Every structure is written in structure tokens, then in C-alpha cells.
């Protein structure tokens, strides 16, 4: 199979836009009538022509999600270890040119954060850093995972892309999954928003899920930052990427997130604004395209939106999130990456789920299953 770069290079945004322009209600109805859907069906379901069918899409999405995942909803929390970063990213509060105080947690501070998160009930943690190899490179990450792993069933990371050998090293000390968003699949736009630092290398970032697949990571999370470009085209590229990865690295599980561009101190305004109905349409389209993919919704979204979206295809949500290093127990001053919108704590989110007939699940999977025959 070709690598994804060669697939991506064969599909320009203009070509996808032309396909979008040719979609009619007949294409949408055909996609909705199927049980197994392809990329053309996905494009039909995210097209403007599908907007009148949103209620039907939502019903089908909910049915498929309950069939595959039951009434379980995973809960997780991000734990920011550092806001040090050597990249310039126009939309991020950690960007090198953004004049904020920098902080990297010490062992003692990490353990304070661990204690606070454990008290909240979490057993699944997402470790987040800026991209600064000299400060929070693989040595720091390995040490942090070893320090944290005894307290959590699952440890995931969202950090700078690493080499395959470095991922294998972290997997050996307990790493469960990695989130790595391409941000945008438009090459020129990507360069505009990432003018400096290792992150400016579009192809190295694009190939990160391949390195993770070869390293046999348990799960990879992908997605785009909604607002940098046309959300329909970037989402179509994401669906293409998902299909490629599932065919090539079939042992690995996959998740998709839907981060809409949020304000930060000094920040980037969205080029394209996605409204709430369009986000619901996208969530449902992904579920109808792939009944097995995990769909995650963060506290970037409002309380009102999250209350309703959990019923439409979402399988995991964050709760009580702090987006600054040490935000749970150590650092009260704002050093945040972006503003959150839903500020409810995990107990309140858990009660919401129970009241809506869901079972809150505080960890991703039982580690013992990794070795089950």
C-alpha cells in the first residue's frame, strides 16, 4: 500500500471541493440507506446537501453507537506537564512568540497533580506538553510515565511527534495511546500557521501515525483543528487518513477528536467558523462512516452543546480540564494553552451521564486484557 503522503498528494482541496459541489440530496439519501459506507458516502453526509437530514443522521448515529459501545462513556483528564515550546503556532497559547511565563513540572509537582486527579476519580490520564525536545524530550517523558503509571490504568500522551524507536521506548514503560493532530491537511495553510520549529515539517507530522502503527501502539488519535481551513475538506482528509491507517495497521485502535479553534492570550481568529449544527453533522457522519472509531469531545465545547452531543455518537469526554501545567494542585496563575468552555467538574459530568442512562467509565481498558489469550 502507498504511504498516506502519496494518497494525499493525489487529492487537492480544489478536487474535493468540486466533488462536494456535485453532491445532491439523492447522494445523501443513498448514503443513509447503506449499512457499509465509503468515503464518497462520508463526503455526502458532511455536505451542505445533508443538512436537512440531520435528525435522521443523529438517530442512526445514536443507534450505531449504542450497538457498538453500549451505554458506556469514557472519562479522562488532561494533565499538562509543561508549556515550554520551541514552535511558533499562530493559534496556540504555548507558541514560542507568546510572552507567557514558562513552567515544567518537577517530580514533586507531578505527584501533587496525580493526587488531585486520583481524588477526582480519574484512572485514565492524558499527558500534555509543548514541543520542546531539550526540556520535555523523550527522557523527560519516559521518566514522567514511569512516575505516573503506578497510579493510573491508562496513560496517553499529546506531545511532539517522535521517532518510532522513541515510541517503542515509551510503550515499554506503559504508554497506552498517542494523540497527534495534523491541525490542517492543507500544505500551504499549515506552513502559514507553523512558520518556525520542528512542527513546521508537514511530512514528518503527517507520517507520525505510521510510526506509531509500526511501533504497535494500542491506540492513535487523529483529527484537524477546526477553523484553520474549510472544515468539510479537512474532515474528508481526516477520514481518508483514518481509512488508510485502519487498513495498514489493523491491530491499532483509532479515535477522532473535534477541537474547534478556541481563544488564547493574544490569539488567532478562526478563518472558517463551524456552527453547532455543523459539528453535530460531522460527529454523526464519522459514526455512520465508521461504527468502530472512538469519538471524543473536550471541554472546549460549551456545557449546553456537550449535554446534547453525548447522545449522538460520542464515546469519551474530558471533565474538569485544566490546560496549564500544574493547574489542578500546583499552579493557580493562568499559563493556559487555550480557554475551556465547560468548566464543570468530573462529579457533575458523571451525574449528567448517569441521569442520561450512561455508565461513566474512568479508564480506557483493563491492562490485564492486553495479555489475555
QUIPEFEN-V865382 format. One line per field, one symbol per residue. phi: phi as a letter, one per 40 degrees, with the letter a starting at -180 (. if undefined). psi: psi as a letter, one per 40 degrees, with the letter a starting at -180 (. if undefined). burial: # if it has 24 or more other C-alpha atoms within 12 Angstrom, else .. A space follows every 10 residues. Layout:
phi=???
psi=???
burial=???
This chain:
phi=.cccdccccc bcdccccccc cccbcccccc ccccbbbbcc cdcccccdcc dcbcccdccc ccccccccbg ccbcbabcbc cabcabcbbc bbccddcccb ccabccdccd cccdcccccc hcbbbbcbbc badccbcccc ccccccccdc bbcbbbbbbc dbcdcccccc ccbhcbabba ccgacccccd cccbcahccc cdcccdcdcc cccccgccab bbibcchcad cccccccccc cdcdccccbc cccbbbbbcc dbcachcccc cbcccccccc dcdcccccca ccccbbbccc ccdcccdccc cbicbabcag cbbbcgccab bcccbccacc bccccccccc cdcccbgbbc bcbcacdccd bcc
psi=iiidddddde gidddddddd dehidddddd ddeidhiadd ddddeeidde deeddddddd ddddddddea fihihiihhh diehieihhe eheeidehgi hihhiidddd ddddddddde eiehihhhia ggdddfaddd ddddddddde eidhhiigai iiiddddddd ddeehdihhh heciehdddd ddegeiidee gdddddeddd ddddefidih hiiihhddah dddddddddd ddddddddge eiiiihifhi hiiigeihih dhhhiddddd dddddddddg eeihhihied iidddddddd eeeieiiiif ihfiheeded hdihfidihi dheiiddddd dddddeeihh heidihdddd ei.
burial=...##..#.. ..#..#..## ..#...##.. ##....#### ########## #.##.##### ##.###..#. ########## ########## ########.. .####...## ########.# ########## ###.####.# ##.######. ########## ##...##### #.######## #######.## #.##...### ###.###### ########## ########## ########## ######..#. .######### ##.#.....# ...#..#### ########## ########## #.#.###.## ########## ########## #..####### ######..## .##....### #####..... ...
